[in-house]
């Protein structure tokens, strides 16, 4: 999918019944939705193995390591003598 220019519709206060909202709805209906539909037609079927693959890639990418030490080391205080 290629990016689309939405800056003409950038308005945090757009009213639901405004001409700009109608133009945005038409833009989405005519340009964006068909592009999304075409893209979704190319998506492969779900594979449950993806979750494990993604998890392993994430661990490798961020080098997540499980803690080796299972207990708290003893606290040694210096003598006060």
mmCIF file of the N, C-alpha and C atoms, coordinates in Angstrom:
data_MODEL
# 
_entry.id   MODEL 
# 
loop_
_atom_site.group_PDB 
_atom_site.id 
_atom_site.type_symbol 
_atom_site.label_atom_id 
_atom_site.label_alt_id 
_atom_site.label_comp_id 
_atom_site.label_asym_id 
_atom_site.label_entity_id 
_atom_site.label_seq_id 
_atom_site.pdbx_PDB_ins_code 
_atom_site.Cartn_x 
_atom_site.Cartn_y 
_atom_site.Cartn_z 
_atom_site.occupancy 
_atom_site.B_iso_or_equiv 
_atom_site.pdbx_formal_charge 
_atom_site.auth_seq_id 
_atom_site.auth_comp_id 
_atom_site.auth_asym_id 
_atom_site.auth_atom_id 
_atom_site.pdbx_PDB_model_num 
ATOM 1   N N  . UNK A 1 1  ? 0.844   -1.188  0.000  1.00 0.00 ? 1  UNK A N  1 
ATOM 2   C CA . UNK A 1 1  ? 0.000   0.000   0.000  1.00 0.00 ? 1  UNK A CA 1 
ATOM 3   C C  . UNK A 1 1  ? 0.877   1.235   0.000  1.00 0.00 ? 1  UNK A C  1 
ATOM 4   N N  . UNK A 1 2  ? 0.480   2.178   -0.744 1.00 0.00 ? 2  UNK A N  1 
ATOM 5   C CA . UNK A 1 2  ? 1.173   3.461   -0.787 1.00 0.00 ? 2  UNK A CA 1 
ATOM 6   C C  . UNK A 1 2  ? 0.487   4.414   0.191  1.00 0.00 ? 2  UNK A C  1 
ATOM 7   N N  . UNK A 1 3  ? 1.246   5.359   0.673  1.00 0.00 ? 3  UNK A N  1 
ATOM 8   C CA . UNK A 1 3  ? 0.653   6.315   1.608  1.00 0.00 ? 3  UNK A CA 1 
ATOM 9   C C  . UNK A 1 3  ? -0.294  7.256   0.872  1.00 0.00 ? 3  UNK A C  1 
ATOM 10  N N  . UNK A 1 4  ? -1.251  7.744   1.580  1.00 0.00 ? 4  UNK A N  1 
ATOM 11  C CA . UNK A 1 4  ? -2.217  8.697   1.033  1.00 0.00 ? 4  UNK A CA 1 
ATOM 12  C C  . UNK A 1 4  ? -2.073  10.004  1.796  1.00 0.00 ? 4  UNK A C  1 
ATOM 13  N N  . UNK A 1 5  ? -2.424  11.082  1.133  1.00 0.00 ? 5  UNK A N  1 
ATOM 14  C CA . UNK A 1 5  ? -2.310  12.408  1.739  1.00 0.00 ? 5  UNK A CA 1 
ATOM 15  C C  . UNK A 1 5  ? -3.627  12.754  2.446  1.00 0.00 ? 5  UNK A C  1 
ATOM 16  N N  . UNK A 1 6  ? -3.561  12.771  3.761  1.00 0.00 ? 6  UNK A N  1 
ATOM 17  C CA . UNK A 1 6  ? -4.735  13.070  4.571  1.00 0.00 ? 6  UNK A CA 1 
ATOM 18  C C  . UNK A 1 6  ? -4.696  14.489  5.134  1.00 0.00 ? 6  UNK A C  1 
ATOM 19  N N  . UNK A 1 7  ? -3.661  15.248  4.804  1.00 0.00 ? 7  UNK A N  1 
ATOM 20  C CA . UNK A 1 7  ? -3.514  16.563  5.435  1.00 0.00 ? 7  UNK A CA 1 
ATOM 21  C C  . UNK A 1 7  ? -4.681  17.499  5.130  1.00 0.00 ? 7  UNK A C  1 
ATOM 22  N N  . UNK A 1 8  ? -5.372  17.312  4.033  1.00 0.00 ? 8  UNK A N  1 
ATOM 23  C CA . UNK A 1 8  ? -6.523  18.176  3.729  1.00 0.00 ? 8  UNK A CA 1 
ATOM 24  C C  . UNK A 1 8  ? -7.669  17.975  4.722  1.00 0.00 ? 8  UNK A C  1 
ATOM 25  N N  . UNK A 1 9  ? -7.638  16.848  5.426  1.00 0.00 ? 9  UNK A N  1 
ATOM 26  C CA . UNK A 1 9  ? -8.723  16.530  6.357  1.00 0.00 ? 9  UNK A CA 1 
ATOM 27  C C  . UNK A 1 9  ? -8.288  16.675  7.811  1.00 0.00 ? 9  UNK A C  1 
ATOM 28  N N  . UNK A 1 10 ? -7.077  17.176  8.034  1.00 0.00 ? 10 UNK A N  1 
ATOM 29  C CA . UNK A 1 10 ? -6.561  17.308  9.403  1.00 0.00 ? 10 UNK A CA 1 
ATOM 30  C C  . UNK A 1 10 ? -7.308  18.412  10.128 1.00 0.00 ? 10 UNK A C  1 
ATOM 31  N N  . UNK A 1 11 ? -8.216  18.011  10.977 1.00 0.00 ? 11 UNK A N  1 
ATOM 32  C CA . UNK A 1 11 ? -9.001  18.956  11.755 1.00 0.00 ? 11 UNK A CA 1 
ATOM 33  C C  . UNK A 1 11 ? -9.522  18.203  12.979 1.00 0.00 ? 11 UNK A C  1 
ATOM 34  N N  . UNK A 1 12 ? -8.977  18.467  14.163 1.00 0.00 ? 12 UNK A N  1 
ATOM 35  C CA . UNK A 1 12 ? -9.424  17.724  15.340 1.00 0.00 ? 12 UNK A CA 1 
ATOM 36  C C  . UNK A 1 12 ? -10.862 18.037  15.745 1.00 0.00 ? 12 UNK A C  1 
ATOM 37  N N  . UNK A 1 13 ? -11.421 19.097  15.180 1.00 0.00 ? 13 UNK A N  1 
ATOM 38  C CA . UNK A 1 13 ? -12.781 19.500  15.554 1.00 0.00 ? 13 UNK A CA 1 
ATOM 39  C C  . UNK A 1 13 ? -13.764 19.298  14.405 1.00 0.00 ? 13 UNK A C  1 
ATOM 40  N N  . UNK A 1 14 ? -13.477 18.371  13.490 1.00 0.00 ? 14 UNK A N  1 
ATOM 41  C CA . UNK A 1 14 ? -14.352 18.141  12.338 1.00 0.00 ? 14 UNK A CA 1 
ATOM 42  C C  . UNK A 1 14 ? -15.730 17.680  12.828 1.00 0.00 ? 14 UNK A C  1 
ATOM 43  N N  . UNK A 1 15 ? -16.734 18.320  12.316 1.00 0.00 ? 15 UNK A N  1 
ATOM 44  C CA . UNK A 1 15 ? -18.105 17.980  12.713 1.00 0.00 ? 15 UNK A CA 1 
ATOM 45  C C  . UNK A 1 15 ? -18.625 16.848  11.848 1.00 0.00 ? 15 UNK A C  1 
ATOM 46  N N  . UNK A 1 16 ? -19.420 15.955  12.430 1.00 0.00 ? 16 UNK A N  1 
ATOM 47  C CA . UNK A 1 16 ? -19.943 14.818  11.669 1.00 0.00 ? 16 UNK A CA 1 
ATOM 48  C C  . UNK A 1 16 ? -20.789 15.220  10.470 1.00 0.00 ? 16 UNK A C  1 
ATOM 49  N N  . UNK A 1 17 ? -21.405 16.379  10.514 1.00 0.00 ? 17 UNK A N  1 
ATOM 50  C CA . UNK A 1 17 ? -22.289 16.785  9.413  1.00 0.00 ? 17 UNK A CA 1 
ATOM 51  C C  . UNK A 1 17 ? -21.663 17.861  8.529  1.00 0.00 ? 17 UNK A C  1 
ATOM 52  N N  . UNK A 1 18 ? -20.355 18.050  8.616  1.00 0.00 ? 18 UNK A N  1 
ATOM 53  C CA . UNK A 1 18 ? -19.699 19.109  7.850  1.00 0.00 ? 18 UNK A CA 1 
ATOM 54  C C  . UNK A 1 18 ? -19.321 18.639  6.450  1.00 0.00 ? 18 UNK A C  1 
ATOM 55  N N  . UNK A 1 19 ? -19.151 19.567  5.515  1.00 0.00 ? 19 UNK A N  1 
ATOM 56  C CA . UNK A 1 19 ? -18.709 19.205  4.168  1.00 0.00 ? 19 UNK A CA 1 
ATOM 57  C C  . UNK A 1 19 ? -17.332 18.521  4.175  1.00 0.00 ? 19 UNK A C  1 
ATOM 58  N N  . UNK A 1 20 ? -16.453 18.939  5.082  1.00 0.00 ? 20 UNK A N  1 
ATOM 59  C CA . UNK A 1 20 ? -15.127 18.323  5.164  1.00 0.00 ? 20 UNK A CA 1 
ATOM 60  C C  . UNK A 1 20 ? -15.233 16.860  5.601  1.00 0.00 ? 20 UNK A C  1 
ATOM 61  N N  . UNK A 1 21 ? -16.148 16.569  6.520  1.00 0.00 ? 21 UNK A N  1 
ATOM 62  C CA . UNK A 1 21 ? -16.333 15.184  6.948  1.00 0.00 ? 21 UNK A CA 1 
ATOM 63  C C  . UNK A 1 21 ? -16.887 14.355  5.799  1.00 0.00 ? 21 UNK A C  1 
ATOM 64  N N  . UNK A 1 22 ? -17.793 14.922  5.036  1.00 0.00 ? 22 UNK A N  1 
ATOM 65  C CA . UNK A 1 22 ? -18.335 14.222  3.862  1.00 0.00 ? 22 UNK A CA 1 
ATOM 66  C C  . UNK A 1 22 ? -17.228 13.950  2.843  1.00 0.00 ? 22 UNK A C  1 
ATOM 67  N N  . UNK A 1 23 ? -16.356 14.931  2.638  1.00 0.00 ? 23 UNK A N  1 
ATOM 68  C CA . UNK A 1 23 ? -15.246 14.751  1.697  1.00 0.00 ? 23 UNK A CA 1 
ATOM 69  C C  . UNK A 1 23 ? -14.294 13.661  2.186  1.00 0.00 ? 23 UNK A C  1 
ATOM 70  N N  . UNK A 1 24 ? -14.045 13.628  3.496  1.00 0.00 ? 24 UNK A N  1 
ATOM 71  C CA . UNK A 1 24 ? -13.192 12.591  4.058  1.00 0.00 ? 24 UNK A CA 1 
ATOM 72  C C  . UNK A 1 24 ? -13.830 11.215  3.874  1.00 0.00 ? 24 UNK A C  1 
ATOM 73  N N  . UNK A 1 25 ? -15.104 11.106  4.152  1.00 0.00 ? 25 UNK A N  1 
ATOM 74  C CA . UNK A 1 25 ? -15.799 9.827   3.991  1.00 0.00 ? 25 UNK A CA 1 
ATOM 75  C C  . UNK A 1 25 ? -15.729 9.357   2.540  1.00 0.00 ? 25 UNK A C  1 
ATOM 76  N N  . UNK A 1 26 ? -15.919 10.271  1.609  1.00 0.00 ? 26 UNK A N  1 
ATOM 77  C CA . UNK A 1 26 ? -15.850 9.923   0.188  1.00 0.00 ? 26 UNK A CA 1 
ATOM 78  C C  . UNK A 1 26 ? -14.428 9.512   -0.201 1.00 0.00 ? 26 UNK A C  1 
ATOM 79  N N  . UNK A 1 27 ? -13.439 10.232  0.308  1.00 0.00 ? 27 UNK A N  1 
ATOM 80  C CA . UNK A 1 27 ? -12.040 9.906   0.043  1.00 0.00 ? 27 UNK A CA 1 
ATOM 81  C C  . UNK A 1 27 ? -11.720 8.497   0.546  1.00 0.00 ? 27 UNK A C  1 
ATOM 82  N N  . UNK A 1 28 ? -12.158 8.188   1.764  1.00 0.00 ? 28 UNK A N  1 
ATOM 83  C CA . UNK A 1 28 ? -11.917 6.856   2.320  1.00 0.00 ? 28 UNK A CA 1 
ATOM 84  C C  . UNK A 1 28 ? -12.627 5.788   1.497  1.00 0.00 ? 28 UNK A C  1 
ATOM 85  N N  . UNK A 1 29 ? -13.876 6.044   1.138  1.00 0.00 ? 29 UNK A N  1 
ATOM 86  C CA . UNK A 1 29 ? -14.688 5.072   0.399  1.00 0.00 ? 29 UNK A CA 1 
ATOM 87  C C  . UNK A 1 29 ? -14.134 4.827   -1.003 1.00 0.00 ? 29 UNK A C  1 
ATOM 88  N N  . UNK A 1 30 ? -13.700 5.865   -1.680 1.00 0.00 ? 30 UNK A N  1 
ATOM 89  C CA . UNK A 1 30 ? -13.280 5.731   -3.075 1.00 0.00 ? 30 UNK A CA 1 
ATOM 90  C C  . UNK A 1 30 ? -11.815 5.355   -3.258 1.00 0.00 ? 30 UNK A C  1 
ATOM 91  N N  . UNK A 1 31 ? -10.952 5.789   -2.334 1.00 0.00 ? 31 UNK A N  1 
ATOM 92  C CA . UNK A 1 31 ? -9.508  5.561   -2.540 1.00 0.00 ? 31 UNK A CA 1 
ATOM 93  C C  . UNK A 1 31 ? -8.889  4.602   -1.542 1.00 0.00 ? 31 UNK A C  1 
ATOM 94  N N  . UNK A 1 32 ? -9.168  4.819   -0.264 1.00 0.00 ? 32 UNK A N  1 
ATOM 95  C CA . UNK A 1 32 ? -8.472  4.051   0.758  1.00 0.00 ? 32 UNK A CA 1 
ATOM 96  C C  . UNK A 1 32 ? -9.063  2.649   0.924  1.00 0.00 ? 32 UNK A C  1 
ATOM 97  N N  . UNK A 1 33 ? -10.379 2.540   1.016  1.00 0.00 ? 33 UNK A N  1 
ATOM 98  C CA . UNK A 1 33 ? -10.996 1.223   1.221  1.00 0.00 ? 33 UNK A CA 1 
ATOM 99  C C  . UNK A 1 33 ? -10.674 0.240   0.092  1.00 0.00 ? 33 UNK A C  1 
ATOM 100 N N  . UNK A 1 34 ? -10.765 0.630   -1.174 1.00 0.00 ? 34 UNK A N  1 
ATOM 101 C CA . UNK A 1 34 ? -10.396 -0.320  -2.230 1.00 0.00 ? 34 UNK A CA 1 
ATOM 102 C C  . UNK A 1 34 ? -8.926  -0.761  -2.140 1.00 0.00 ? 34 UNK A C  1 
ATOM 103 N N  . UNK A 1 35 ? -8.056  0.152   -1.744 1.00 0.00 ? 35 UNK A N  1 
ATOM 104 C CA . UNK A 1 35 ? -6.649  -0.193  -1.607 1.00 0.00 ? 35 UNK A CA 1 
ATOM 105 C C  . UNK A 1 35 ? -6.459  -1.217  -0.477 1.00 0.00 ? 35 UNK A C  1 
ATOM 106 N N  . UNK A 1 36 ? -7.161  -1.017  0.618  1.00 0.00 ? 36 UNK A N  1 
ATOM 107 C CA . UNK A 1 36 ? -7.087  -1.960  1.738  1.00 0.00 ? 36 UNK A CA 1 
ATOM 108 C C  . UNK A 1 36 ? -7.642  -3.313  1.313  1.00 0.00 ? 36 UNK A C  1 
ATOM 109 N N  . UNK A 1 37 ? -8.754  -3.319  0.591  1.00 0.00 ? 37 UNK A N  1 
ATOM 110 C CA . UNK A 1 37 ? -9.343  -4.578  0.128  1.00 0.00 ? 37 UNK A CA 1 
ATOM 111 C C  . UNK A 1 37 ? -8.384  -5.341  -0.776 1.00 0.00 ? 37 UNK A C  1 
ATOM 112 N N  . UNK A 1 38 ? -7.730  -4.643  -1.710 1.00 0.00 ? 38 UNK A N  1 
ATOM 113 C CA . UNK A 1 38 ? -6.770  -5.308  -2.604 1.00 0.00 ? 38 UNK A CA 1 
ATOM 114 C C  . UNK A 1 38 ? -5.590  -5.872  -1.814 1.00 0.00 ? 38 UNK A C  1 
ATOM 115 N N  . UNK A 1 39 ? -5.149  -5.133  -0.833 1.00 0.00 ? 39 UNK A N  1 
ATOM 116 C CA . UNK A 1 39 ? -4.027  -5.585  -0.019 1.00 0.00 ? 39 UNK A CA 1 
ATOM 117 C C  . UNK A 1 39 ? -4.405  -6.810  0.798  1.00 0.00 ? 39 UNK A C  1 
ATOM 118 N N  . UNK A 1 40 ? -5.595  -6.808  1.368  1.00 0.00 ? 40 UNK A N  1 
ATOM 119 C CA . UNK A 1 40 ? -6.028  -7.945  2.182  1.00 0.00 ? 40 UNK A CA 1 
ATOM 120 C C  . UNK A 1 40 ? -6.171  -9.231  1.358  1.00 0.00 ? 40 UNK A C  1 
ATOM 121 N N  . UNK A 1 41 ? -6.410  -9.096  0.076  1.00 0.00 ? 41 UNK A N  1 
ATOM 122 C CA . UNK A 1 41 ? -6.508  -10.280 -0.768 1.00 0.00 ? 41 UNK A CA 1 
ATOM 123 C C  . UNK A 1 41 ? -5.171  -11.004 -0.899 1.00 0.00 ? 41 UNK A C  1 
ATOM 124 N N  . UNK A 1 42 ? -4.074  -10.318 -0.621 1.00 0.00 ? 42 UNK A N  1 
ATOM 125 C CA . UNK A 1 42 ? -2.746  -10.917 -0.757 1.00 0.00 ? 42 UNK A CA 1 
ATOM 126 C C  . UNK A 1 42 ? -2.204  -11.469 0.561  1.00 0.00 ? 42 UNK A C  1 
ATOM 127 N N  . UNK A 1 43 ? -2.951  -11.335 1.640  1.00 0.00 ? 43 UNK A N  1 
ATOM 128 C CA . UNK A 1 43 ? -2.489  -11.783 2.954  1.00 0.00 ? 43 UNK A CA 1 
ATOM 129 C C  . UNK A 1 43 ? -2.546  -13.310 3.006  1.00 0.00 ? 43 UNK A C  1 
ATOM 130 N N  . UNK A 1 44 ? -1.465  -13.956 3.464  1.00 0.00 ? 44 UNK A N  1 
ATOM 131 C CA . UNK A 1 44 ? -1.487  -15.421 3.566  1.00 0.00 ? 44 UNK A CA 1 
ATOM 132 C C  . UNK A 1 44 ? -2.395  -15.879 4.702  1.00 0.00 ? 44 UNK A C  1 
ATOM 133 N N  . UNK A 1 45 ? -2.777  -17.147 4.660  1.00 0.00 ? 45 UNK A N  1 
ATOM 134 C CA . UNK A 1 45 ? -3.591  -17.726 5.726  1.00 0.00 ? 45 UNK A CA 1 
ATOM 135 C C  . UNK A 1 45 ? -2.804  -17.717 7.027  1.00 0.00 ? 45 UNK A C  1 
ATOM 136 N N  . UNK A 1 46 ? -3.530  -17.633 8.120  1.00 0.00 ? 46 UNK A N  1 
ATOM 137 C CA . UNK A 1 46 ? -2.906  -17.584 9.439  1.00 0.00 ? 46 UNK A CA 1 
ATOM 138 C C  . UNK A 1 46 ? -2.154  -18.874 9.735  1.00 0.00 ? 46 UNK A C  1 
ATOM 139 N N  . UNK A 1 47 ? -0.982  -18.725 10.335 1.00 0.00 ? 47 UNK A N  1 
ATOM 140 C CA . UNK A 1 47 ? -0.181  -19.873 10.750 1.00 0.00 ? 47 UNK A CA 1 
ATOM 141 C C  . UNK A 1 47 ? 0.105   -19.713 12.241 1.00 0.00 ? 47 UNK A C  1 
ATOM 142 N N  . UNK A 1 48 ? -0.354  -20.643 13.088 1.00 0.00 ? 48 UNK A N  1 
ATOM 143 C CA . UNK A 1 48 ? -0.139  -20.513 14.527 1.00 0.00 ? 48 UNK A CA 1 
ATOM 144 C C  . UNK A 1 48 ? 1.341   -20.450 14.924 1.00 0.00 ? 48 UNK A C  1 
ATOM 145 N N  . UNK A 1 49 ? 2.226   -20.942 14.088 1.00 0.00 ? 49 UNK A N  1 
ATOM 146 C CA . UNK A 1 49 ? 3.661   -20.916 14.401 1.00 0.00 ? 49 UNK A CA 1 
ATOM 147 C C  . UNK A 1 49 ? 4.213   -19.499 14.400 1.00 0.00 ? 49 UNK A C  1 
ATOM 148 N N  . UNK A 1 50 ? 3.520   -18.557 13.777 1.00 0.00 ? 50 UNK A N  1 
ATOM 149 C CA . UNK A 1 50 ? 4.008   -17.181 13.700 1.00 0.00 ? 50 UNK A CA 1 
ATOM 150 C C  . UNK A 1 50 ? 4.252   -16.577 15.074 1.00 0.00 ? 50 UNK A C  1 
ATOM 151 N N  . UNK A 1 51 ? 3.402   -16.911 16.047 1.00 0.00 ? 51 UNK A N  1 
ATOM 152 C CA . UNK A 1 51 ? 3.556   -16.330 17.381 1.00 0.00 ? 51 UNK A CA 1 
ATOM 153 C C  . UNK A 1 51 ? 4.900   -16.720 17.980 1.00 0.00 ? 51 UNK A C  1 
ATOM 154 N N  . UNK A 1 52 ? 5.270   -17.993 17.891 1.00 0.00 ? 52 UNK A N  1 
ATOM 155 C CA . UNK A 1 52 ? 6.559   -18.440 18.428 1.00 0.00 ? 52 UNK A CA 1 
ATOM 156 C C  . UNK A 1 52 ? 7.717   -17.823 17.648 1.00 0.00 ? 52 UNK A C  1 
ATOM 157 N N  . UNK A 1 53 ? 7.578   -17.756 16.339 1.00 0.00 ? 53 UNK A N  1 
ATOM 158 C CA . UNK A 1 53 ? 8.627   -17.156 15.512 1.00 0.00 ? 53 UNK A CA 1 
ATOM 159 C C  . UNK A 1 53 ? 8.824   -15.695 15.895 1.00 0.00 ? 53 UNK A C  1 
ATOM 160 N N  . UNK A 1 54 ? 7.724   -14.972 16.026 1.00 0.00 ? 54 UNK A N  1 
ATOM 161 C CA . UNK A 1 54 ? 7.802   -13.552 16.380 1.00 0.00 ? 54 UNK A CA 1 
ATOM 162 C C  . UNK A 1 54 ? 8.401   -13.378 17.767 1.00 0.00 ? 54 UNK A C  1 
ATOM 163 N N  . UNK A 1 55 ? 8.026   -14.244 18.700 1.00 0.00 ? 55 UNK A N  1 
ATOM 164 C CA . UNK A 1 55 ? 8.548   -14.153 20.060 1.00 0.00 ? 55 UNK A CA 1 
ATOM 165 C C  . UNK A 1 55 ? 10.058  -14.386 20.056 1.00 0.00 ? 55 UNK A C  1 
ATOM 166 N N  . UNK A 1 56 ? 10.521  -15.374 19.331 1.00 0.00 ? 56 UNK A N  1 
ATOM 167 C CA . UNK A 1 56 ? 11.957  -15.654 19.258 1.00 0.00 ? 56 UNK A CA 1 
ATOM 168 C C  . UNK A 1 56 ? 12.707  -14.493 18.599 1.00 0.00 ? 56 UNK A C  1 
ATOM 169 N N  . UNK A 1 57 ? 12.129  -13.914 17.559 1.00 0.00 ? 57 UNK A N  1 
ATOM 170 C CA . UNK A 1 57 ? 12.765  -12.769 16.908 1.00 0.00 ? 57 UNK A CA 1 
ATOM 171 C C  . UNK A 1 57 ? 12.834  -11.583 17.864 1.00 0.00 ? 57 UNK A C  1 
ATOM 172 N N  . UNK A 1 58 ? 11.772  -11.373 18.633 1.00 0.00 ? 58 UNK A N  1 
ATOM 173 C CA . UNK A 1 58 ? 11.740  -10.278 19.604 1.00 0.00 ? 58 UNK A CA 1 
ATOM 174 C C  . UNK A 1 58 ? 12.817  -10.487 20.661 1.00 0.00 ? 58 UNK A C  1 
ATOM 175 N N  . UNK A 1 59 ? 12.902  -11.719 21.193 1.00 0.00 ? 59 UNK A N  1 
ATOM 176 C CA . UNK A 1 59 ? 13.921  -12.016 22.197 1.00 0.00 ? 59 UNK A CA 1 
ATOM 177 C C  . UNK A 1 59 ? 15.311  -11.751 21.643 1.00 0.00 ? 59 UNK A C  1 
ATOM 178 N N  . UNK A 1 60 ? 15.553  -12.192 20.426 1.00 0.00 ? 60 UNK A N  1 
ATOM 179 C CA . UNK A 1 60 ? 16.870  -12.001 19.829 1.00 0.00 ? 60 UNK A CA 1 
ATOM 180 C C  . UNK A 1 60 ? 17.145  -10.510 19.580 1.00 0.00 ? 60 UNK A C  1 
ATOM 181 N N  . UNK A 1 61 ? 16.156  -9.807  19.077 1.00 0.00 ? 61 UNK A N  1 
ATOM 182 C CA . UNK A 1 61 ? 16.336  -8.403  18.742 1.00 0.00 ? 61 UNK A CA 1 
ATOM 183 C C  . UNK A 1 61 ? 16.679  -7.573  19.982 1.00 0.00 ? 61 UNK A C  1 
ATOM 184 N N  . UNK A 1 62 ? 15.984  -7.838  21.075 1.00 0.00 ? 62 UNK A N  1 
ATOM 185 C CA . UNK A 1 62 ? 16.191  -7.052  22.281 1.00 0.00 ? 62 UNK A CA 1 
ATOM 186 C C  . UNK A 1 62 ? 17.055  -7.777  23.307 1.00 0.00 ? 62 UNK A C  1 
ATOM 187 N N  . UNK A 1 63 ? 17.565  -8.934  22.926 1.00 0.00 ? 63 UNK A N  1 
ATOM 188 C CA . UNK A 1 63 ? 18.456  -9.731  23.775 1.00 0.00 ? 63 UNK A CA 1 
ATOM 189 C C  . UNK A 1 63 ? 17.904  -9.900  25.190 1.00 0.00 ? 63 UNK A C  1 
ATOM 190 N N  . UNK A 1 64 ? 16.664  -10.342 25.233 1.00 0.00 ? 64 UNK A N  1 
ATOM 191 C CA . UNK A 1 64 ? 16.025  -10.582 26.522 1.00 0.00 ? 64 UNK A CA 1 
ATOM 192 C C  . UNK A 1 64 ? 16.620  -11.859 27.103 1.00 0.00 ? 64 UNK A C  1 
ATOM 193 N N  . UNK A 1 65 ? 17.106  -11.777 28.323 1.00 0.00 ? 65 UNK A N  1 
ATOM 194 C CA . UNK A 1 65 ? 17.696  -12.934 28.972 1.00 0.00 ? 65 UNK A CA 1 
ATOM 195 C C  . UNK A 1 65 ? 16.936  -13.245 30.249 1.00 0.00 ? 65 UNK A C  1 
ATOM 196 N N  . UNK A 1 66 ? 16.775  -14.512 30.506 1.00 0.00 ? 66 UNK A N  1 
ATOM 197 C CA . UNK A 1 66 ? 16.118  -14.901 31.743 1.00 0.00 ? 66 UNK A CA 1 
ATOM 198 C C  . UNK A 1 66 ? 17.126  -14.791 32.876 1.00 0.00 ? 66 UNK A C  1 
ATOM 199 N N  . UNK A 1 67 ? 16.686  -14.407 34.054 1.00 0.00 ? 67 UNK A N  1 
ATOM 200 C CA . UNK A 1 67 ? 17.620  -14.273 35.169 1.00 0.00 ? 67 UNK A CA 1 
ATOM 201 C C  . UNK A 1 67 ? 18.234  -15.622 35.533 1.00 0.00 ? 67 UNK A C  1 
ATOM 202 N N  . UNK A 1 68 ? 19.530  -15.606 35.831 1.00 0.00 ? 68 UNK A N  1 
ATOM 203 C CA . UNK A 1 68 ? 20.244  -16.823 36.181 1.00 0.00 ? 68 UNK A CA 1 
ATOM 204 C C  . UNK A 1 68 ? 20.200  -17.042 37.680 1.00 0.00 ? 68 UNK A C  1 
ATOM 205 N N  . UNK A 1 69 ? 20.271  -15.980 38.434 1.00 0.00 ? 69 UNK A N  1 
ATOM 206 C CA . UNK A 1 69 ? 20.309  -16.069 39.891 1.00 0.00 ? 69 UNK A CA 1 
ATOM 207 C C  . UNK A 1 69 ? 18.891  -16.211 40.421 1.00 0.00 ? 69 UNK A C  1 
ATOM 208 N N  . UNK A 1 70 ? 18.662  -17.258 41.214 1.00 0.00 ? 70 UNK A N  1 
ATOM 209 C CA . UNK A 1 70 ? 17.325  -17.520 41.737 1.00 0.00 ? 70 UNK A CA 1 
ATOM 210 C C  . UNK A 1 70 ? 17.174  -17.135 43.201 1.00 0.00 ? 70 UNK A C  1 
ATOM 211 N N  . UNK A 1 71 ? 18.268  -16.776 43.854 1.00 0.00 ? 71 UNK A N  1 
ATOM 212 C CA . UNK A 1 71 ? 18.173  -16.400 45.264 1.00 0.00 ? 71 UNK A CA 1 
ATOM 213 C C  . UNK A 1 71 ? 18.918  -15.085 45.493 1.00 0.00 ? 71 UNK A C  1 
ATOM 214 N N  . UNK A 1 72 ? 18.611  -14.472 46.593 1.00 0.00 ? 72 UNK A N  1 
ATOM 215 C CA . UNK A 1 72 ? 19.255  -13.216 46.946 1.00 0.00 ? 72 UNK A CA 1 
ATOM 216 C C  . UNK A 1 72 ? 20.602  -13.533 47.584 1.00 0.00 ? 72 UNK A C  1 
ATOM 217 N N  . UNK A 1 73 ? 21.675  -12.884 47.157 1.00 0.00 ? 73 UNK A N  1 
ATOM 218 C CA . UNK A 1 73 ? 22.980  -13.155 47.777 1.00 0.00 ? 73 UNK A CA 1 
ATOM 219 C C  . UNK A 1 73 ? 22.980  -12.678 49.233 1.00 0.00 ? 73 UNK A C  1 
ATOM 220 N N  . UNK A 1 74 ? 23.802  -13.322 50.077 1.00 0.00 ? 74 UNK A N  1 
ATOM 221 C CA . UNK A 1 74 ? 23.842  -12.909 51.486 1.00 0.00 ? 74 UNK A CA 1 
ATOM 222 C C  . UNK A 1 74 ? 24.370  -11.477 51.613 1.00 0.00 ? 74 UNK A C  1 
ATOM 223 N N  . UNK A 1 75 ? 23.839  -10.791 52.567 1.00 0.00 ? 75 UNK A N  1 
ATOM 224 C CA . UNK A 1 75 ? 24.252  -9.430  52.839 1.00 0.00 ? 75 UNK A CA 1 
ATOM 225 C C  . UNK A 1 75 ? 25.427  -9.447  53.808 1.00 0.00 ? 75 UNK A C  1 
ATOM 226 N N  . UNK A 1 76 ? 26.541  -8.889  53.435 1.00 0.00 ? 76 UNK A N  1 
ATOM 227 C CA . UNK A 1 76 ? 27.721  -8.856  54.291 1.00 0.00 ? 76 UNK A CA 1 
ATOM 228 C C  . UNK A 1 76 ? 27.945  -7.409  54.712 1.00 0.00 ? 76 UNK A C  1 
ATOM 229 N N  . UNK A 1 77 ? 27.853  -7.176  55.998 1.00 0.00 ? 77 UNK A N  1 
ATOM 230 C CA . UNK A 1 77 ? 28.061  -5.831  56.536 1.00 0.00 ? 77 UNK A CA 1 
ATOM 231 C C  . UNK A 1 77 ? 29.505  -5.704  57.037 1.00 0.00 ? 77 UNK A C  1 
ATOM 232 N N  . UNK A 1 78 ? 30.107  -4.561  56.830 1.00 0.00 ? 78 UNK A N  1 
ATOM 233 C CA . UNK A 1 78 ? 31.462  -4.373  57.367 1.00 0.00 ? 78 UNK A CA 1 
ATOM 234 C C  . UNK A 1 78 ? 31.402  -4.365  58.889 1.00 0.00 ? 78 UNK A C  1 
ATOM 235 N N  . UNK A 1 79 ? 32.432  -4.895  59.507 1.00 0.00 ? 79 UNK A N  1 
ATOM 236 C CA . UNK A 1 79 ? 32.438  -4.909  60.963 1.00 0.00 ? 79 UNK A CA 1 
ATOM 237 C C  . UNK A 1 79 ? 32.609  -3.494  61.500 1.00 0.00 ? 79 UNK A C  1 
ATOM 238 N N  . UNK A 1 80 ? 31.978  -3.240  62.568 1.00 0.00 ? 80 UNK A N  1 
ATOM 239 C CA . UNK A 1 80 ? 32.003  -1.901  63.164 1.00 0.00 ? 80 UNK A CA 1 
ATOM 240 C C  . UNK A 1 80 ? 33.056  -1.780  64.256 1.00 0.00 ? 80 UNK A C  1 
ATOM 241 N N  . UNK A 1 81 ? 33.996  -2.687  64.332 1.00 0.00 ? 81 UNK A N  1 
ATOM 242 C CA . UNK A 1 81 ? 35.043  -2.650  65.347 1.00 0.00 ? 81 UNK A CA 1 
ATOM 243 C C  . UNK A 1 81 ? 36.137  -1.695  65.025 1.00 0.00 ? 81 UNK A C  1 
# 
